[in-house]
C-alpha cells in the first residue's frame, strides 16, 4: 500500500485553522471583518477569559437566510468573489472563505442570524467541525457568532497561548483598530462582563481617538490630509517630541484594512528627519486610500500585510504628505501662532471633524536632579548597602555627559546616566526586596509593623494618567509591583489611572514626564507577569536617571560619585553597559611612546 494518503476534511480544516486562527484575537478579527462586510452599523464584542472560554460578536448587518447560513461554514465558500479577476478589485475585508470553517473546526460555534423582513432567523450549532443542529430561531436582525472553548480539540495549539491579559490585549488591539478605521460603525467591547470601551456610531475621529488611544495621545497630534488624482492620505501624525521607543503607536490602514507596512513606516521616519532623535519612532495614524487594483491584499495568510504595485510612488507620496504637515505646523508655531490647534479633519477626505487645542513646546533637558535631596546621608545608609569611600578627584564634566576622575592609577571616565541608573536600580531593588521580606512566611504576623513601607512622597497635585484601552490592560497588572516600589496608584473609570504618591527619590516636577516614559516602555515590551517586576525596576531606573547631555554642578557630580562608590555591581548599568572606562598612566605613557 502506498504511503501517501488523502487527509480527512476535519484534519484539513484543523491544519488550515492553524494558519488562519493563531490565537483568540485572530478569530475576533475575522468575525469583526465579516460584520463590517455585512454592512453593520453597530458591532458588539463580548469576551471571557481572554477569548479562551468565550468570544461573541454580534452585529446589526444584513444577516443571512437559512441556505447561506449553512453554506458559510463550507471551506472556500464566499460571497465576495466569483472569478480570478475579482481579486484585482477587492473592496471587502474577507474574500477567501476560510475563516468560519477554520474557527468551527477548533471550537464550539453557534450562529444566529436573521435577514430584514424574515419572520424567523436561523440557528446553527457546530462543534469541532461536526454539524450538530440547525433550526429556526427567534433573533434580532443581523448576525451573532458565539465561539466557545477555542482550541479544545487541538491541545498543541492551546498550550502556546499566553496569559489571559496578554490574549485580551491582542483582542483590544484588533477591536480598537477596527473602530479607528471605520468611522461609520459603533463598537462595544466587554471582557468578563466589564466594559472596556464603547464607541457610539455617531462618534467621529475626535472622540474615537480620545477613547481608544487616550486624551494625552490626542492632544499631541497634527492632522494630515493629502490628495492627488491617484491617492488619498489622511489621519494624524505626532508632534515632534512625541516619538516613542517602539512602533507600538504606528497605525496604518490601507483601504481601511489594518496592516503593517515597513515602506510607509520608513517614509514617515524619513520625513521627520532630524526633527526626532535616532533610535526612536514617530507616532502616526494614517489611512491610505487608492484604487484596489494598485494594491495586492492576498499576500499574507491572515491578511496583515499588503503589496503595492508602485511602492516607490507610495513612499514619495507619504513622505511628501508628512513633510508638508510638519512644516505647516512648525511654521505656525514659530511664526507666532503659539496656540496652534490640532483642530481639523481626520482628513477632509474622511468627512469626520476633529478639534482640540494644544500648544507645542520644544522638548528640553530637565533640570539637574537635586542629589542631596534624593539620597539619604551616607551615615544613615537606610538600605543596609555596604559603604565605601570615593577616593578620586573630580576634574570636571565633559560634554555634559561624562565625569572625568583623577585616580591613583590613572584617569576614569564615568557615564553619568549609566552610573545614576545603577544607583537608582539598586535602591529600588533593595526596597522591593525589603518589603517582600517583611511580609513574612504564611502564618506569620503581617501587621503594618511587619511590612516596612518604602520612602514615599505625596504629590502636591495627583497625577492623572489616561492611556489607551490596550495599555490599560498591561498597566493594570503592573499596579501591585508599582505599589511595592512606593507608588500610590489606582485605576479610575475607563482607562484613567491616578498617582497620588511616588518614591521619595523622584523629583515631583519631573514626575509626569518620567512616569509617562516609564509606562510607555513597560507597555511596549508586553512583559509576562514573571519578568514584570525586574523589567519595572530597570525601566524606572533608566527613566528617572540623569540624562546624557544634562549639565551637573560640581556638588552634584561629587554626590553621584559618592553614591556610586557604595552601590553594589557598580561597574555596569542594569542593562549591562559599563559605567566607567579607565585609562591608566601606563597606557598613557605607551600612547605617547614614553614606555615600550
C-alpha positions in Angstrom: 0.0 0.0 0.0 1.3 3.5 -0.8 2.4 5.9 1.9 0.6 9.0 0.5 -2.9 9.5 1.9 -5.7 12.0 1.3 -6.3 13.7 4.6 -9.9 13.7 6.0 -11.8 17.0 5.8 -11.8 17.6 9.6 -8.0 17.3 9.8 -7.6 19.6 6.7 -9.7 22.2 8.4 -7.8 22.0 11.6 -4.5 22.4 9.7 -5.9 25.4 7.9 -7.1 26.8 11.2 -3.5 26.8 12.4 -2.6 29.2 9.6 -5.7 31.5 9.9 -6.6 31.3 13.6 -3.3 31.8 15.6 -5.0 33.0 18.8 -8.3 34.3 20.1 -7.7 37.7 18.6 -7.4 36.1 15.1 -10.9 34.8 15.5 -12.2 38.1 16.7 -10.6 39.9 13.8 -12.2 37.5 11.2 -15.7 37.9 12.8 -15.5 41.7 13.1 -14.5 41.9 9.4 -17.5 39.7 8.5 -19.7 42.1 10.4 -18.2 45.1 8.6 -18.7 43.4 5.2 -22.3 42.7 6.1 -23.0 46.4 6.4 -23.3 46.6 10.2 -23.9 49.9 11.9 -23.1 48.6 15.3 -20.8 45.7 16.4 -20.8 44.3 20.0 -17.9 42.0 21.2 -18.0 40.0 24.4 -15.0 38.1 25.7 -14.5 35.8 28.6 -11.1 34.6 29.9 -9.1 36.4 27.2 -11.2 34.7 24.5 -10.2 31.2 25.5 -13.6 30.5 27.1 -16.0 32.7 25.0 -16.0 35.0 22.0 -19.3 36.6 21.0 -19.5 39.0 18.1 -22.9 40.4 17.3 -23.9 42.9 14.6 -27.0 44.5 13.0 -25.9 43.9 9.4 -27.8 42.3 6.6 -28.0 38.8 8.1 -28.3 35.5 6.2 -31.0 33.2 5.1 -31.0 29.6 6.1 -29.2 28.4 3.0 -26.4 30.9 3.2 -26.0 30.3 6.9 -25.2 26.6 6.2 -23.0 27.4 3.2 -20.9 29.9 5.2 -19.2 27.1 7.1 -18.1 25.3 3.9 -14.4 25.7 3.1 -13.7 28.3 0.4 -17.3 29.5 0.4 -17.7 33.2 0.0 -20.0 35.9 -1.4 -17.1 38.3 -2.1 -15.6 37.0 -5.3 -16.5 34.6 -8.1 -13.7 34.8 -10.6 -9.9 35.4 -10.6 -10.2 38.9 -11.9 -12.3 39.8 -8.9 -9.1 39.6 -6.8 -7.9 42.8 -8.5 -10.8 44.9 -7.3 -11.4 43.7 -3.8 -13.1 46.2 -1.5 -14.2 43.8 1.2 -12.2 42.5 4.1 -12.9 38.9 3.5 -12.7 37.0 0.3 -11.1 33.6 0.8 -14.0 31.8 2.6 -11.6 30.1 5.0 -12.3 31.8 8.4 -15.6 30.4 9.5 -14.7 26.8 8.6 -11.3 27.2 10.4 -12.9 28.6 13.6 -15.7 25.9 13.6 -13.1 23.2 13.3 -11.3 24.1 16.5 -14.2 25.3 18.7 -17.9 25.0 19.6 -19.7 27.6 17.4 -23.2 28.8 17.5 -24.5 31.0 14.7 -27.7 33.1 15.0 -28.8 35.2 12.0 -31.9 36.8 10.5 -32.5 39.0 7.5 -34.7 42.0 7.5 -38.3 41.1 6.7 -37.8 37.4 7.7 -40.3 36.0 10.2 -37.7 33.9 11.9 -34.0 33.5 12.0 -31.7 30.5 11.8 -29.6 28.9 14.5 -26.7 26.5 13.6 -24.5 24.7 16.1 -21.2 23.1 15.1 -18.6 21.5 17.4 -15.1 20.7 16.3 -16.1 20.9 12.7 -19.0 18.5 13.1 -22.5 19.7 12.3 -24.8 19.2 15.3 -28.1 21.1 14.6 -29.9 23.6 12.5 -33.2 25.1 13.4 -35.4 28.2 13.1 -34.9 30.6 16.0 -36.1 34.0 17.2 -33.3 36.6 17.0 -32.8 40.2 16.0 -31.9 41.3 12.5 -28.2 40.7 11.9 -25.8 38.0 12.9 -24.2 36.7 16.1 -21.3 34.3 16.3 -20.7 32.6 19.6 -17.3 30.8 19.8 -16.7 28.7 22.9 -13.7 26.7 24.1 -11.4 27.7 21.3 -8.7 25.0 20.5 -10.4 22.5 22.8 -9.6 19.7 20.3 -6.1 21.0 19.4 -4.1 21.0 22.7 -0.8 21.5 20.9 -2.2 24.9 19.7 -3.8 25.7 23.0 -0.7 25.3 25.1 1.1 28.1 23.2 -1.5 30.7 24.2 -0.3 33.3 26.7 -1.8 34.7 29.8 -5.4 35.9 29.9 -4.3 39.6 30.0 -1.9 39.1 27.1 -4.6 37.5 24.9 -7.0 40.2 25.9 -4.6 42.9 24.9 -4.4 41.4 21.4 -8.2 41.4 21.2 -8.4 45.0 22.4 -5.9 46.0 19.7 -8.0 44.3 17.0 -11.2 45.9 18.1 -9.5 49.3 18.6 -8.0 49.3 15.1 -11.3 48.3 13.5 -13.0 51.3 15.3 -10.4 53.7 14.2 -10.6 52.6 10.6 -14.4 52.5 10.3 -15.8 55.9 11.5 -19.3 55.0 10.5 -19.7 52.0 12.8 -20.3 51.8 16.5 -18.2 49.4 18.6 -18.6 47.9 22.1 -16.1 45.6 23.8 -16.6 43.8 27.1 -14.4 41.4 29.0 -15.7 39.1 31.8 -18.8 41.3 31.9 -16.8 44.6 32.3 -16.9 47.3 29.7 -13.6 48.1 28.1 -14.8 50.7 25.7 -18.0 51.8 23.9 -18.0 54.0 20.8 -21.3 55.2 19.5 -21.9 55.0 15.8 -22.1 58.8 15.7 -18.7 59.2 17.3 -16.2 60.7 14.9 -12.4 60.8 14.9 -12.0 63.2 17.8 -14.0 61.0 20.2 -12.7 57.7 18.9 -9.0 58.7 19.2 -9.6 60.1 22.7 -11.5 57.0 23.8 -9.2 54.3 22.2 -5.8 55.9 22.4 -6.2 58.3 25.3 -6.6 62.0 25.7 -2.8 62.6 26.1 -2.3 60.9 22.6 -5.0 63.1 21.0 -3.6 66.4 22.4 -0.2 65.8 20.8 -1.2 65.0 17.2 -1.2 67.0 14.0 -4.0 66.4 11.4 -2.8 65.4 8.0 -4.6 65.5 4.6 -3.0 64.8 1.2 -4.9 64.3 -2.1 -3.7 63.5 -5.6 -5.7 62.1 -8.5 -4.4 58.6 -7.6 -4.2 58.5 -3.8 -5.7 59.9 -0.6 -3.7 60.0 2.6 -5.4 61.3 5.8 -5.1 60.9 9.5 -2.7 62.2 12.2 1.0 62.3 12.9 2.6 63.1 16.3 4.1 66.4 17.1 7.9 66.4 17.1 8.8 65.3 20.7 6.0 62.7 20.8 8.2 59.9 19.4 8.4 56.6 21.3 10.9 53.8 21.7 8.8 51.3 19.6 6.4 51.1 16.7 3.5 50.5 19.0 1.9 53.8 18.2 2.1 53.4 14.4 -1.3 52.7 13.0 -1.8 52.2 9.2 -4.9 51.4 7.3 -4.8 50.7 3.5 -8.3 51.0 2.1 -9.4 50.6 5.7 -7.5 47.4 6.1 -5.3 47.2 9.2 -1.8 46.3 8.0 1.9 46.7 8.9 3.9 48.1 6.0 7.7 48.9 6.6 7.7 51.1 3.5 5.2 53.5 5.0 6.9 53.5 8.4 10.2 54.3 6.8 8.7 57.1 4.7 7.2 58.7 7.8 10.5 58.4 9.7 12.5 59.9 6.8 10.0 62.8 6.6 10.7 63.7 10.2 14.4 63.5 9.6 16.5 65.4 12.1 13.3 66.6 13.9 13.5 63.5 16.0 16.5 61.8 17.6 17.8 58.4 16.5 16.6 55.1 17.7 13.1 56.3 18.3 9.9 56.1 16.2 7.4 58.7 15.2 3.8 58.3 16.1 1.2 58.2 13.3 -2.3 57.1 12.4 -2.7 57.1 8.6 -5.4 55.9 6.2 -4.3 55.4 2.6 -6.9 55.0 0.0 -6.1 54.1 -3.6 -7.5 52.0 -6.4 -7.9 48.4 -5.2 -6.1 47.2 -8.5 -2.9 49.0 -7.2 -2.6 47.0 -4.0 -2.4 43.2 -3.5 -4.2 42.2 -0.3 -3.7 38.5 -0.9 0.0 38.2 0.3 -0.4 37.1 3.9 -2.3 34.2 5.4 -4.0 36.4 8.0 -4.2 39.5 5.7 -1.8 41.5 7.9 0.3 42.9 5.0 -0.2 44.2 1.5 2.0 44.8 -1.5 1.8 48.0 -3.5 2.0 48.0 -7.3 4.1 51.2 -7.3 5.9 51.2 -4.0 8.2 54.0 -5.0 5.3 56.3 -5.6 3.7 55.4 -2.3 6.9 56.2 -0.5 7.2 59.6 -2.2 3.5 60.5 -1.5 3.7 59.5 2.2 7.0 61.4 2.6 5.5 64.5 1.0 2.3 64.3 3.0 4.1 64.0 6.3 6.7 66.7 5.4 4.0 69.2 4.4 2.1 68.6 7.6 5.1 69.0 9.9 6.3 72.1 8.0 2.9 73.7 8.2 2.6 73.0 11.9 6.0 74.3 12.7 5.6 77.4 10.6 2.5 78.4 12.5 4.3 77.7 15.9 7.5 79.6 15.1 5.6 82.2 13.2 3.9 83.4 16.4 0.8 81.3 16.5 1.7 79.5 19.7 -1.8 78.5 20.3 -1.8 76.3 17.2 -4.7 74.0 17.3 -4.8 70.4 16.2 -8.3 71.0 15.1 -9.1 69.8 11.6 -10.3 66.7 10.0 -9.4 63.1 10.4 -8.9 64.1 6.8 -11.4 66.2 5.0 -11.5 63.2 2.7 -12.9 61.0 5.5 -15.5 63.6 6.3 -15.1 63.5 10.1 -14.4 66.6 12.2 -11.8 66.7 14.9 -10.8 69.6 17.1 -8.6 70.2 20.1 -6.1 72.9 21.2 -2.6 72.0 22.1 0.5 74.1 22.4 3.8 72.8 21.1 6.8 73.1 23.3 10.3 72.3 22.2 11.4 69.3 24.3 14.2 70.3 26.7 16.5 68.5 29.2 15.0 68.7 32.6 16.9 70.4 35.4 19.6 68.5 37.1 18.3 66.3 39.8 19.0 67.5 43.4 21.2 64.7 44.6 21.3 65.9 48.1 17.5 65.6 48.4 17.3 62.3 46.5 19.8 60.4 48.5 19.9 59.8 52.2 23.0 60.9 54.1 25.8 58.3 53.8 25.9 57.7 57.5 22.3 56.7 57.7 22.6 54.0 54.9 18.9 53.2 55.2 19.1 50.3 52.7 21.9 48.5 54.5 24.2 48.8 51.5 27.9 48.3 52.3 29.6 51.7 52.1 33.0 52.7 50.7 34.7 56.0 50.2 35.1 57.8 46.9 38.8 58.5 46.8 39.2 60.1 43.4 39.4 63.7 42.4 36.8 65.1 40.1 38.4 67.1 37.2 35.1 68.1 35.6 32.3 67.2 33.3 32.8 66.6 29.6 30.1 67.3 27.0 27.5 67.4 29.8 27.6 63.6 29.7 30.8 62.3 31.2 32.5 62.9 34.6 36.3 62.9 34.5 38.0 61.5 37.6 41.7 61.6 38.6 42.7 58.4 40.4 45.9 56.9 41.8 46.4 54.6 38.8 45.2 57.0 36.1 42.1 58.6 34.7 38.5 57.3 34.8 35.6 58.5 32.6 32.2 58.0 34.1 29.0 57.7 32.0 26.7 59.8 34.3 23.5 58.3 33.0 24.7 54.7 33.4 26.1 55.5 36.8 23.0 57.1 38.2 20.8 54.4 36.6 22.8 51.7 38.6 22.4 53.7 41.8 18.6 54.1 41.4 18.2 50.5 40.3 19.9 49.1 43.4 17.9 51.4 45.7 14.6 50.4 44.0 15.6 46.7 44.2 16.6 46.9 47.8 13.4 48.5 48.8 11.3 45.9 46.9 13.2 43.0 48.4 13.0 44.5 51.9 9.2 44.9 51.5 8.8 41.4 50.2 10.9 40.0 53.0 8.9 41.9 55.6 5.7 40.2 54.5 6.9 37.0 56.3 6.0 33.4 55.7 2.5 32.1 55.8 1.1 32.2 59.3 3.5 34.9 60.5 2.5 38.4 61.6 1.5 40.5 58.6 0.7 43.7 60.5 1.9 47.1 59.5 4.9 46.7 61.7 5.9 43.6 59.7 5.7 45.4 56.4 8.0 48.3 56.2 6.8 50.8 53.6 9.3 52.3 51.1 10.0 56.0 51.5 7.4 57.9 49.5 6.4 61.5 48.9 2.8 62.6 48.2 2.3 64.6 45.0 1.1 68.1 45.6 -1.3 67.6 42.7 -2.3 63.9 42.0 -1.1 62.9 38.5 -4.0 61.8 36.3 -2.8 59.4 33.5 -5.0 58.4 30.7 -3.9 55.6 28.3 -5.3 53.5 25.5 -7.6 50.5 26.2 -4.8 48.1 25.3 -2.3 49.9 27.5 -4.8 49.8 30.4 -4.7 46.0 30.3 -0.9 45.9 30.8 -0.8 48.7 33.4 -3.5 47.1 35.5 -1.3 44.0 36.0 1.7 46.2 37.0 -0.1 48.1 39.8 0.9 45.7 42.6 4.6 45.9 41.6 4.5 49.7 41.4 3.0 49.9 44.8 5.9 47.8 46.2 8.3 50.5 44.9 6.5 53.3 46.6 3.8 54.4 44.0 0.3 55.0 45.3 -1.6 54.3 42.1 -5.2 53.3 41.4 -7.4 52.8 38.4 -10.3 55.2 38.0 -13.1 54.7 35.5 -12.4 53.7 31.9 -8.7 53.8 31.1 -7.7 56.5 33.6 -5.2 56.0 36.4 -4.3 58.3 39.2 -1.0 58.5 41.0 -1.1 60.1 44.5 2.4 59.4 45.7 5.8 58.3 44.3 9.2 57.1 45.6 10.9 59.9 47.5 13.9 59.8 45.3 11.9 61.2 42.3 11.6 64.9 41.7 7.9 65.9 41.7 8.3 68.5 38.9 9.8 65.8 36.6 7.5 63.0 37.7 4.8 63.3 34.9 7.4 63.0 32.2 9.3 60.2 33.9 6.1 58.2 34.6 4.9 58.6 31.1 8.1 57.4 29.5 8.4 54.6 32.0 4.9 53.3 31.5 5.2 53.6 27.7 8.3 51.4 27.6 6.8 48.9 30.0 3.7 48.5 27.9 5.7 48.4 24.7 7.6 45.4 25.9 4.4 43.5 26.8 6.1 41.5 29.6 4.8 38.3 31.1 3.9 38.5 34.8 7.0 36.5 35.8 9.5 39.1 34.4 7.5 42.2 35.0 9.0 43.2 38.4 12.6 43.1 37.1 11.5 45.0 33.9 9.9 47.6 36.0 13.0 48.1 38.2 15.3 48.5 35.1 12.9 50.8 33.2 12.1 53.1 36.1 15.8 53.5 37.0 16.6 54.3 33.4 13.8 56.9 33.0 14.5 58.6 36.4 18.3 58.8 36.0 20.1 61.9 34.9 20.2 62.2 31.2 23.1 62.1 28.7 23.8 65.7 27.9 22.5 67.1 31.3 24.8 69.6 33.0 25.6 68.8 36.6 27.1 71.2 39.2 30.4 70.2 40.9 28.4 69.3 44.0 26.1 67.1 42.1 28.9 65.3 40.3 30.6 64.6 43.7 27.4 63.3 45.2 26.8 60.9 42.3 30.4 59.6 42.7 29.9 59.1 46.4 26.7 57.2 45.9 28.1 55.1 43.0 31.1 54.1 45.1 28.9 52.5 47.8 26.5 50.8 45.3 26.8 47.1 44.5 27.5 46.0 41.0 28.6 49.5 40.1 30.8 48.6 37.1 27.8 48.4 34.8 24.3 49.8 34.5 21.3 47.4 34.9 21.3 46.8 31.1 25.0 45.7 31.1 26.6 48.9 29.7 29.8 50.0 31.5 29.5 52.9 33.9 33.2 53.7 33.6 36.2 53.5 31.3 39.7 53.6 32.7 42.9 55.0 31.2 45.9 54.1 33.2 49.1 56.2 33.4 50.9 53.2 32.0 48.6 53.2 29.0 49.2 57.0 28.5 52.9 56.5 28.6 52.6 53.9 25.9 50.4 56.1 23.8 53.0 58.9 24.0 55.8 56.5 23.3 57.4 57.1 26.7 57.2 53.4 27.5 57.8 50.3 25.4 
